[in-house]
């Protein structure tokens, strides 16, 4: 299949990306904008950052850009977001569950708040967004996991646990929803504020996310797509 045929596959698609005011989510919004998609950006507190991402998406060729508030730890906020999306667009073609948090602490030093924040944001919130968006999702769900969900990383005990949970959830939902293409994506260490800007460029992860939405790299629904494997020709180092 020619590259232009791949572009046609997602041009004009409605794409909802959680946690897209910065980091991997922001770069993912821009990558879908380049493909001529309708991009829905969500933010928690960083409205100014979300507006900057929106402007960039418009410059890059997005069909439209919407900014919507989301507190992924609140069921009411999740339901409100999905209601707004459905009212405006009738649903989404592609859901990207990207929002996440991390605490770089030895387990004995993590507070209950640290633990709850990671589990609620990275796993419970992702599950709830999927639950309420699922009836309105037409084609693809992509859940952002992590290489830390495959390899133990010192000082990331709770984070690793949540990302393993994301992969397991993805596998089961793919079995239950054979009409959709559902994947998890595991980046290696990526340069965002979560990692103090160490690691691979987030643009590269965004590229993998877009390509997964196009054809899943030929992998079965439910697969975990490891960024360092599909970009191995780019000399990506699996640093987790």
Secondary structure, DSSP 8 states (H G I E B T S, - for coil): --HHHHHHHHTT-EEEESS-SSHHHHHHHHHHHHTT-EEEEEESS-HHHHHHHHHHHHHHT-SEEEEEE--TT-HHHHHHHHHHHHHHHSSEEEEEE-------S-GGG--HHHHHHHHIIIIIHHHHHHHHHHTTEEEEEEEE--GGGTS--TT-HHHHHHHHHHHHHHHHHHHH-TTSEEEEEE--SB-SGGGTT-SB-HHHHHHHHHHHHHHGGG--TT-EEEHHHHTGGGT-----
